[in-house]
Amino acid sequence: MFFTFVQHMETDRNAEGRFTAQVFHIRLNSTGIAEAERMADCLQDSRFTAIFCSDQIRAIETAVIIACRHEEAGYIVTDQRLREVNVGKLVGVRQAEVAEPLYKTRHPNFDFRPAGGESKSDVIGRLCAFIGQVKADYYNTGEVLIVGHGTALRVLLEHFRVPEVLTRKNFVRVQI
């Protein structure tokens, strides 16, 4: 089964380098809307049988912009397992200001549990459960689009040993 992964596009908090984590109300800014439209253009030749996204607004807005050019996929399914990494009390803090190494999302074994959030293994567990369910429900039905969040999707792709790096400028298509 093929999965195409897309990171939600820019928000003001992303531009400021702040942890946004599982805050729901954060919307795309004008740059993010333009990025989502460019991503929709890049994916115009894809034929998705389903579109899934995080239940956070910025991911939904990105998915809707892309889905407008992919009516064959039907509708967008939101799933809370696709949420960004929970960083607990660090929400809103500038990432550059965090001194504790295990609170860096690029740390190979980050762990936000002491701050009231998730560990890397927690994130991998919920995302792998999601992928397993999609594979069971949509097995051999083509390609699905997954719109999520940068750190969570990076961790998932690393877990599956996918060498491509996901950014807001590209998508990653893999067979899992």
For each residue, the residues with C-beta under 8 A, 3 or more apart:
1: 134 135 138 139 140 141 142 143 144 175 176
2: 142 143 144 173 174 175
3: 131 134 143 144 146 173 174 175 176
4: 43 46 48 143 144 145 146 171 172 173
5: 146 148 153 156 157 166 171 172 173 174
6: 39 43 62 66 145 146 147 148 166 171
7: 147 148 149 150 153 166 167 168
8: 11 28 32 54 56 58 59 61 62 147 148 149 150 168
9: 28 31 32 33 35 36 39 58 61 62 168
10: 14 15 28 29 31 32 35 168
11: 8 14 15 20 26 27 28 29 32 58
12: 15 16 26 29
13: 16 18 20 23 26 92
14: 10 11 17 18 20 32
15: 10 11 12 29 31
16: 12 13 94
17: 14 94 95 96
18: 13 14 92 93 94 95
19: 87 90 91 92 93 95
20: 11 13 14 23 26 58 84 91
21: 84 85 86 87 88 90 91 117
22: 56 83 84 86 91
23: 13 20 26 56 91 92
24: 55 56 57
25: 57
26: 11 12 13 20 23 56 57 58
27: 11 57 58 61
28: 8 9 10 11 32 33 36 58 61 62
29: 10 11 12 15 32 33
30: 33 34
31: 9 10 15 34 35
32: 8 9 10 11 14 28 29 35 36 58 61 62 168
33: 9 28 29 30 36 37 61 65
34: 30 31 37 38
35: 9 10 31 32 38 39 168 169
36: 9 28 32 33 39 40 61 62 65 66
37: 33 34 40 41 65
38: 34 35 41 42
39: 6 9 35 36 42 43 62 65 66 168 171
40: 36 37 43 44 65 66 68 69
41: 37 38 44
42: 38 39 170 171
43: 4 6 39 40 46 66 69 70 145 171
44: 40 41 69
45:
46: 4 43 70 143 145
47: 70 72 142 143
48: 4 51 70 72 73 142 143 144 145
49: 72 73 138 141 142 143 144
50: 73 74 77 134 138 141 144 145
51: 48 63 66 67 70 73 74 75 76 77 144 145 147
52: 76 77 78 79 82 130 134 144 145 146 147
53: 59 60 62 63 76 77 78 79 82 146 147 148
54: 8 59 60 78 79 80 82 83 84 147 148 149
55: 24 59 60 78 79 80 82 83
56: 8 22 23 24 26 59 60 83 84 149
57: 24 25 26 27 60 61
58: 8 9 11 20 26 27 28 32 61 62
59: 8 53 54 55 56 62 63 82 147 148 149
60: 53 54 55 56 57 63 64 76 78
61: 8 9 27 28 32 33 36 57 58 64 65
62: 6 8 9 28 32 36 39 53 58 59 65 66 147
63: 51 53 59 60 66 67 76 145 147
64: 60 61 67 68 76
65: 33 36 37 39 40 61 62 68
66: 6 36 39 40 43 51 62 63 69 70 145 147
67: 51 63 64 70 71 73 75 76
68: 40 64 65 71
69: 40 43 44 66
70: 43 46 47 48 51 66 67 73 145
71: 67 68 74
72: 47 48 49
73: 48 49 50 51 67 70 76 145
74: 50 51 71
75: 51 67
76: 51 52 53 60 63 64 67 73
77: 50 51 52 53
78: 52 53 54 55 60 82
79: 52 53 54 55 82 130
80: 54 55 83
81: 126 127 129 130
82: 52 53 54 55 59 78 79 127 130 146 147 148 149 152
83: 22 54 55 56 80 86 148 149 152
84: 20 21 22 54 56 148 149 150 151 152
85: 21 105 110 112 117 118 123 149 151 152 155
86: 21 22 83 112 116 117 118 122
87: 19 21 90 91 103 105 112 115 117 118
88: 21 91 112 113 114 115 116 117
89: 115 116 117
90: 19 21 87 93 98 103 112 115 117
91: 19 20 21 22 23 87 88
92: 13 18 19 23
93: 18 19 90 97 98
94: 16 17 18 97 98
95: 17 18 19 98 104 105
96: 17
97: 93 94
98: 90 93 94 95 103 104
99: 103
100: 103 104
101: 104 107
102: 107 109 110 111 112 114
103: 87 90 98 99 100 107 110 112 115
104: 95 98 100 101 107 110
105: 85 87 95 110 151
106: 110
107: 101 102 103 104 110
108: 120
109: 102 119 120
110: 85 102 103 104 105 106 107 119 120
111: 102 114 119 120
112: 85 86 87 88 90 102 103 115 116 117 118 119
113: 88 116 117 118 119 122
114: 88 102 111
115: 87 88 89 90 103 112
116: 86 88 89 112 113
117: 21 85 86 87 88 89 90 112 113
118: 85 86 87 112 113 122 123
119: 109 110 111 112 113 122 123
120: 108 109 110 111 123 124 155
121: 124 125
122: 86 113 118 119 125 126
123: 85 118 119 120 126 127 151 152 155 156
124: 120 121 127 128 155 156 159
125: 121 122 128 129
126: 81 122 123 129 130
127: 81 82 123 124 130 131 152 155 156 159
128: 124 125 131 132 156 159
129: 81 125 126 132 133
130: 52 79 81 82 126 127 133 134
131: 3 127 128 134 135 156 176
132: 128 129 135 136
133: 129 130 136 137
134: 1 3 50 52 130 131 137 138 144
135: 1 131 132 138 139 176
136: 132 133 139
137: 133 134
138: 1 49 50 134 135 141 142 144
139: 1 135 136
140: 1
141: 1 49 50 138
142: 1 2 47 48 49 138
143: 1 2 3 4 46 47 48 49 173
144: 1 2 3 4 48 49 50 51 52 134 138
145: 4 6 43 46 48 50 51 52 63 66 70 73
146: 3 4 5 6 52 53 82 153
147: 6 7 8 51 52 53 54 59 62 63 66 82
148: 5 6 7 8 53 54 59 82 83 84 152 153
149: 7 8 54 56 59 82 83 84 85 152 153
150: 7 8 84 153 154 166 167 168
151: 84 85 105 123 154 155
152: 82 83 84 85 123 127 148 149 155 156
153: 5 7 146 148 149 150 156 157 166
154: 150 151 157 158 165 166
155: 85 120 123 124 127 151 152 158 159
156: 5 123 124 127 128 131 152 153 159 160
157: 5 153 154 160 162 164 166 172 174
158: 154 155 161 162
159: 124 127 128 155 156
160: 156 157 174 176
161: 158
162: 157 158 172 174
163:
164: 157 170 172 174
165: 154
166: 5 6 7 150 153 154 157 170 171 172
167: 7 150 170
168: 7 8 9 10 32 35 39 150
169: 35
170: 42 164 166 167
171: 4 5 6 39 42 43 166
172: 4 5 157 162 164 166
173: 2 3 4 5 143
174: 2 3 5 157 160 162 164
175: 1 2 3
176: 1 3 131 135 160
